[in-house]
Amino acid sequence: MDKHAFIHRLRAICGENIIADEPQLKVYETDGLTAKRRAPWLVVLPSSVKEVQQVVKLCFDAEVPLVARGAGTGLSGGALPHADGVLLILAKLKRILSVDTENRLATVEPGVTNLAISEAVKDRGLYYAPDPSSQVACSIGGNVAENSGGVHCLKYGLTVHNVRRLKIISPTGDLYEVGSHAFDSAGYDLLALLHGSEGMFGIVVEITVALLPIPESVSVVTAGFAAVEDAASAVTDIISAGIIPAGLEMMDKLAIEAAEAYVKAGYPTGAEALLLCELDGIEMELETQLRSLMDILKENGATSIDSATVPEERERLWRGRKAAFPAIGRIAPDYYCMDGTIPRRHLSLVLNRIAALSEEFSLPVANVFHAGDGNLHPLILYDANEADELRRAEEFGARILECCIEAGGTITGEHGVGIEKIDQMCIQFSETELSLFHGVKAAFDEKSILNPGKAVPSLHRCVEFGAQHVHQGKTKFPELDLF
């Protein structure tokens, strides 16, 4: 369709909430994966669900690609625009529609930020559990699209475990609902399928989330270790003891030093690894768990232990972990944040492999991750102004993901696949599995207008990537000896 004619039809729907000027379009050329950039054909900012429906239907009829975007904080290129398509910004849909205190539910629009939900219900003694590190900025619609986690997902689950109902606009512009206010609903479990679908099945325009009571008591403990292996062993022993922390995080030496220099959280800068463990619950139960936790940390050789129960001191201990990413940004011009998940028992093996890869590629790496559920976030430090460093960083990241697969894990824990990890999908899944994924996509989106080219590679792409890599069950890292 002619661009001017298409803009004219869009203006009849959204008025002046359209961006077509080339310099302004460049503002939206990337999401949190800033190494990948592409300006959209057009940007549209609808103000209502009805407008979203009409825009989607127009794109469907004209066969114009459509990419939905929330706050743009995603780290896998999932919201990278299509050069010949519309970028649909949902930031204007930011109302908290209702709060049901009795049933502990809140219904919100997709542009509401993650943290805003908890702030809105705090005076009712409630909160929303999933808390990505970007929770002050990331939107709940994007959380659904990527099935985001956060530091408390070990105990309270990912986004999918905390959402009861969704309202979706299909690629044809129809509005439908999946899930219910109850714990279950009739029919196929489309609610789970839509989480992590990266905007490829429909546009989320309303979310009903489950709320939890604010815990009676909370205690935060940090422990320094002289070896990464000791910290990893402590993680295994904590879970084996039946303790399920609200959060169980780990940082390596470089990350500790960067965070401490940035926010002065009181971390032991001489330690090779730091564990941060948060326990919550009723006071009596917490006291028992805290004693067991301290014993486990000491048995695994903790060289320093700090703990806090009052909110201000708890916040201090968390401050370094929450600020780890910007802290790393102070010591390198650029960093590349990876996201893969492995079984907890292989933490030390995989971290050692990452250290070896760091030497191979001559690029430093800081590890900050959710140790309790094995979700790694290696931060590869590089300088985009130096020839070849971005390419090496990307290849380094790809090797880390392959290592996660070999360890019996997966290439994503909460960031999604987007375009960043699409080639590694060829390694993790067989041709039959990828064909099934494409079949599911076609069932929702027969014209493939929603976020095309993301998350699931074409079989042709996998052949180009290298047929020898596709799900052969062979380890590229035999020294791991994991199978």
C-alpha positions in Angstrom: 0.0 0.0 0.0 1.1 3.5 -0.8 2.7 5.0 2.4 0.8 8.3 2.2 -2.6 6.5 1.7 -1.8 4.2 4.6 -0.9 7.2 6.8 -4.2 8.9 5.8 -6.1 5.8 7.0 -4.1 5.6 10.2 -4.9 9.2 11.0 -8.6 8.5 10.7 -8.0 6.0 13.5 -5.4 7.6 15.8 -5.4 11.3 14.8 -1.9 12.8 15.1 -0.5 9.9 17.2 1.6 8.8 14.3 5.3 9.3 13.6 6.4 9.2 10.0 9.3 11.7 10.1 12.6 9.9 9.5 14.6 11.6 12.3 11.9 10.9 14.8 11.6 7.3 13.7 15.2 6.7 14.6 14.2 7.1 18.3 12.5 3.8 18.0 15.1 1.9 16.0 16.2 -0.3 18.9 15.0 -1.8 22.2 17.4 -2.8 25.0 19.6 -4.7 22.6 21.2 -1.6 21.3 23.7 -3.5 19.1 20.9 -4.2 16.7 19.2 -1.2 15.1 16.5 -0.7 12.4 14.2 2.2 11.9 10.5 1.3 11.5 8.4 2.3 8.5 5.9 4.0 10.7 5.2 4.4 14.5 1.7 4.4 15.9 0.7 5.3 19.5 -3.0 4.3 20.0 -4.9 5.7 23.0 -7.5 3.0 23.4 -8.2 -0.7 22.8 -10.6 0.2 20.0 -7.8 2.1 18.2 -5.5 -0.9 18.6 -8.1 -3.1 17.1 -8.6 -0.8 14.1 -4.8 -0.4 13.5 -4.3 -4.2 13.7 -7.1 -4.9 11.3 -5.8 -2.2 8.9 -2.4 -3.9 8.9 -3.9 -7.3 8.4 -6.0 -6.2 5.4 -3.0 -4.4 3.9 -0.6 -7.2 4.8 1.7 -4.7 6.6 4.0 -6.2 9.3 3.2 -5.2 12.8 5.5 -5.1 15.8 4.1 -4.4 19.3 6.3 -2.5 21.7 5.9 -1.6 25.4 8.6 0.3 27.2 11.4 -1.0 24.9 13.5 -2.4 27.8 13.7 -5.9 26.3 17.3 -7.3 25.8 16.9 -9.8 23.0 15.7 -7.5 20.1 12.1 -8.8 20.4 10.8 -5.3 19.8 13.2 -4.5 17.0 11.1 -2.7 14.3 10.3 -4.1 10.9 11.7 -1.8 8.1 8.5 -2.2 6.1 6.1 -2.3 9.0 4.3 -0.5 11.8 5.7 -0.3 15.3 2.7 -0.3 17.6 3.6 1.5 20.9 1.3 0.6 23.8 2.7 3.1 26.3 -0.5 5.2 26.3 -2.6 2.2 27.6 -1.4 2.7 31.2 -4.5 2.6 33.4 -4.9 0.3 36.5 -8.5 -0.6 35.7 -9.5 -2.3 38.9 -8.2 -3.8 42.2 -10.1 -6.7 43.8 -8.7 -6.9 47.3 -10.9 -9.7 48.4 -9.7 -12.0 45.6 -6.3 -10.5 45.4 -6.5 -9.5 41.8 -5.6 -6.4 39.8 -6.6 -5.7 36.2 -4.3 -3.4 34.3 -3.5 -2.2 30.8 -0.3 -3.3 29.1 1.5 0.0 29.4 1.4 0.0 33.3 4.9 -0.4 34.6 5.7 -3.5 36.7 6.6 -1.5 39.9 3.4 0.6 39.6 1.2 -2.4 40.3 2.8 -3.0 43.7 2.8 0.7 44.5 -0.9 1.0 43.7 -1.9 -1.8 46.1 0.7 -1.3 48.9 -1.7 0.4 51.2 -4.0 -2.7 51.0 -1.1 -4.9 52.3 -0.6 -6.5 48.8 2.1 -6.6 46.1 2.8 -8.1 42.7 5.6 -10.7 43.0 7.5 -10.8 39.7 10.2 -8.0 39.7 12.6 -7.8 36.8 15.6 -5.6 37.4 14.0 -3.0 35.0 10.7 -3.1 37.0 10.7 0.7 37.4 10.5 1.1 33.6 9.4 -2.2 32.0 5.7 -2.6 31.3 3.5 -5.5 32.2 2.5 -6.2 28.6 6.2 -6.7 27.7 6.5 -8.9 30.8 3.8 -11.2 29.4 5.4 -11.2 25.9 8.8 -12.3 27.3 7.5 -14.2 30.4 9.8 -12.1 32.5 11.1 -13.3 35.9 13.2 -11.3 38.3 15.0 -11.9 41.6 12.0 -13.3 43.3 10.9 -15.9 40.7 12.6 -18.8 42.5 9.8 -18.8 45.1 7.0 -16.9 43.4 7.4 -17.9 39.8 7.6 -16.2 36.4 5.0 -13.8 34.9 3.0 -16.8 33.7 2.5 -18.1 37.3 1.1 -14.7 38.4 -1.3 -13.9 35.6 -4.9 -15.1 35.6 -6.5 -13.6 32.5 -5.5 -11.8 29.3 -7.5 -9.9 26.7 -5.9 -10.2 23.3 -6.4 -8.7 19.9 -6.0 -11.2 17.1 -4.1 -10.4 13.9 -7.5 -9.8 12.3 -8.4 -7.2 14.9 -10.8 -9.4 16.9 -10.9 -9.1 20.7 -10.9 -12.3 22.8 -10.1 -13.4 26.3 -8.1 -16.3 27.7 -7.9 -17.5 31.3 -10.3 -16.4 34.0 -10.4 -14.8 37.4 -10.4 -18.3 38.9 -7.3 -20.6 39.1 -8.3 -22.5 36.0 -10.5 -22.2 32.9 -12.0 -24.5 30.4 -10.4 -25.4 27.0 -6.8 -25.4 26.0 -4.3 -23.6 28.2 -3.8 -20.7 25.8 -3.0 -18.4 28.8 0.4 -20.2 29.2 1.0 -20.4 25.5 0.7 -16.6 25.1 3.3 -16.0 27.8 6.7 -15.8 26.2 5.1 -15.7 22.7 7.0 -12.4 22.0 4.0 -10.6 20.4 3.8 -13.2 17.6 0.3 -14.6 18.4 -1.7 -11.4 19.3 -1.6 -8.0 21.0 -2.2 -8.1 24.8 -4.4 -5.2 25.8 -5.5 -6.2 29.3 -3.9 -8.3 32.0 -5.4 -9.6 35.3 -2.6 -10.3 37.7 -2.6 -12.2 41.0 -1.5 -10.2 44.1 0.1 -11.5 47.3 0.1 -10.3 50.9 3.2 -8.4 51.9 5.3 -10.9 53.9 5.1 -10.5 57.7 8.9 -10.8 58.1 11.8 -10.5 55.7 15.5 -11.1 56.2 18.4 -10.6 53.7 21.8 -12.3 54.1 24.9 -11.8 52.0 27.9 -14.1 52.1 31.3 -13.8 50.5 33.3 -16.8 49.3 36.9 -17.4 48.4 35.9 -19.6 45.4 33.1 -19.6 43.0 32.8 -23.4 43.6 32.1 -22.8 47.3 29.3 -20.4 46.5 27.8 -22.7 43.9 27.9 -25.6 46.4 26.1 -23.4 49.0 23.3 -22.8 46.5 22.8 -26.5 46.0 22.8 -27.2 49.8 20.3 -24.4 50.5 17.8 -25.9 48.1 18.5 -29.5 49.2 17.8 -28.4 52.8 14.2 -27.6 51.8 14.8 -23.8 52.1 13.1 -21.9 49.2 14.4 -18.4 49.4 12.4 -15.5 48.0 15.5 -14.6 46.1 19.0 -16.3 45.8 21.4 -14.3 43.7 25.1 -14.6 42.9 27.8 -12.2 41.7 31.4 -12.8 40.8 34.4 -10.8 41.8 34.3 -8.3 38.9 30.6 -7.6 39.5 31.1 -7.3 43.3 33.9 -4.7 42.8 31.9 -2.7 40.2 28.8 -2.7 42.4 30.6 -1.7 45.5 32.5 1.1 43.8 29.1 2.4 42.5 26.7 2.2 45.5 28.8 1.3 48.6 26.5 -1.6 49.6 29.1 -3.0 52.0 30.1 -6.0 49.8 33.4 -7.8 50.5 35.5 -6.7 47.5 38.1 -9.4 48.2 35.6 -12.2 47.7 35.6 -14.3 44.5 31.8 -14.7 44.7 28.9 -13.3 46.7 25.6 -14.9 47.5 22.6 -12.7 48.3 19.7 -14.6 49.9 16.3 -13.2 50.9 14.0 -15.2 53.2 10.4 -14.2 53.9 7.4 -15.5 55.7 6.0 -15.6 59.2 8.5 -14.6 61.9 8.8 -18.0 63.7 9.4 -19.9 60.5 11.9 -17.3 59.3 14.0 -17.7 62.5 14.3 -21.4 62.0 15.3 -21.0 58.3 17.8 -18.3 59.1 19.6 -20.5 61.5 19.8 -23.3 58.9 20.9 -20.9 56.2 23.8 -19.5 58.4 25.0 -23.1 59.1 25.0 -24.0 55.4 26.9 -20.8 54.5 29.6 -21.5 57.1 29.9 -25.2 56.2 30.6 -24.1 52.6 33.4 -21.8 53.6 31.8 -18.4 53.7 34.5 -15.9 54.5 32.1 -13.1 55.5 28.4 -12.9 56.3 26.2 -9.9 56.7 22.5 -9.9 57.5 19.6 -7.4 57.8 15.9 -7.4 58.9 15.1 -3.7 59.0 13.9 -2.3 55.7 16.7 0.3 55.3 19.5 -2.3 55.9 17.8 -4.8 53.6 17.6 -2.2 50.9 21.4 -1.5 51.4 22.3 -5.2 50.9 20.1 -5.4 47.8 21.3 -2.1 46.4 24.5 -3.5 44.9 22.7 -6.4 43.1 20.0 -4.1 41.8 22.6 -1.6 40.5 24.9 -4.2 39.1 24.1 -3.6 35.4 24.6 0.2 35.5 27.7 -0.4 37.7 29.2 -2.5 35.0 28.4 0.3 32.5 30.8 2.5 34.5 33.8 0.3 33.9 33.4 -0.4 30.1 32.1 1.6 27.2 29.6 -1.2 26.3 28.4 -4.5 27.6 26.5 -7.4 26.1 24.0 -9.0 28.6 23.4 -12.7 28.0 20.5 -14.8 29.3 20.7 -18.6 29.6 19.5 -21.2 32.1 21.3 -24.3 33.4 20.6 -26.9 36.1 21.9 -25.6 39.4 24.3 -28.5 39.9 26.3 -27.3 36.9 26.8 -23.7 38.1 30.5 -24.0 38.8 31.3 -26.0 35.7 29.6 -23.5 33.4 31.0 -20.5 35.2 34.5 -22.0 34.7 33.8 -22.5 31.1 32.7 -18.9 30.7 36.0 -17.8 32.3 37.9 -19.9 29.8 35.9 -18.4 26.9 36.6 -14.9 28.3 40.3 -15.6 27.9 39.8 -17.1 24.4 37.9 -14.0 23.2 40.1 -11.6 25.2 37.0 -9.9 26.6 36.2 -9.5 30.3 33.0 -10.9 31.7 31.1 -10.1 34.9 28.6 -12.6 36.1 25.4 -11.5 37.9 22.6 -14.0 38.0 19.7 -15.8 39.6 21.6 -18.6 41.2 18.5 -20.2 42.8 17.0 -21.1 39.4 20.2 -21.3 37.4 19.4 -18.3 35.2 22.8 -16.8 34.1 23.3 -13.2 33.1 27.0 -12.9 31.9 27.8 -9.3 31.1 30.5 -9.3 28.3 32.5 -6.1 28.4 33.6 -4.6 25.1 34.1 -1.3 23.2 32.0 -0.8 20.1 34.6 1.8 18.8 37.3 -0.8 18.7 37.5 -2.9 15.5 36.1 -6.4 15.8 35.1 -6.2 19.5 31.3 -6.3 18.9 31.7 -9.3 16.6 33.8 -11.1 19.2 31.3 -10.2 22.0 28.4 -11.6 20.0 30.3 -14.8 19.2 31.3 -15.1 22.8 27.7 -14.8 23.8 26.6 -17.4 21.3 29.2 -19.8 22.7 27.8 -19.2 26.2 24.3 -20.1 25.0 25.6 -23.3 23.4 27.3 -24.2 26.6 24.0 -23.8 28.4 22.4 -26.2 26.0 25.2 -28.7 26.5 24.7 -28.5 30.3 21.1 -29.6 29.9 19.7 -26.0 30.0 18.1 -23.6 27.6 19.1 -20.4 25.7 16.8 -18.1 27.7 15.4 -17.7 31.2 13.5 -14.5 31.0 14.8 -12.3 28.1 13.2 -14.2 25.3 14.8 -15.2 21.9 13.9 -12.2 19.7 16.6 -11.9 17.1 19.6 -12.2 19.4 19.4 -16.0 20.0 17.5 -17.1 16.9 20.5 -19.1 15.5 20.9 -21.0 18.8 17.3 -22.2 18.4 18.7 -24.2 15.5 20.9 -26.0 18.0 18.4 -26.5 20.8 15.5 -27.8 18.7 15.2 -30.4 15.9 13.7 -29.7 12.5 10.5 -31.5 13.6 10.2 -29.3 16.7 10.8 -26.1 14.8 8.2 -27.1 12.2 5.7 -27.6 15.1 6.5 -24.1 16.4 5.8 -22.7 12.9 2.5 -24.6 12.8 1.4 -23.0 16.1 2.4 -19.5 14.8 0.3 -20.1 11.6 -2.7 -21.2 13.7 -2.7 -17.8 15.3 -1.4 -15.6 12.5 -2.0 -17.1 9.1 -0.5 -14.1 7.2 2.5 -13.9 9.6 2.2 -10.1 10.1 2.9 -10.1 13.8 6.6 -9.6 14.7 7.8 -11.6 11.7 11.3 -13.1 11.7 11.6 -13.3 15.5 11.9 -16.1 18.1 11.6 -19.1 15.8 14.1 -19.5 12.8 13.0 -20.7 9.4 14.3 -24.2 8.5 16.2 -22.5 5.7 18.0 -20.2 8.1 19.0 -23.3 10.2 20.4 -24.9 7.1 22.4 -21.8 6.4 23.6 -21.6 10.0 24.9 -25.1 9.7 22.9 -28.3 9.3 25.6 -30.1 11.4 24.6 -28.1 14.4 20.9 -28.9 14.4 20.1 -31.1 17.4 22.8 -33.8 16.9 23.2 -34.4 20.6 27.0 -33.9 20.4 28.8 -31.8 22.9 31.1 -29.0 21.7 32.5 -28.8 25.2 33.5 -32.4 26.1 35.4 -31.2 29.2 32.0 -30.5 30.8 31.2 -34.2 30.7 27.6 -33.6 31.6 25.8 -36.4 29.9 
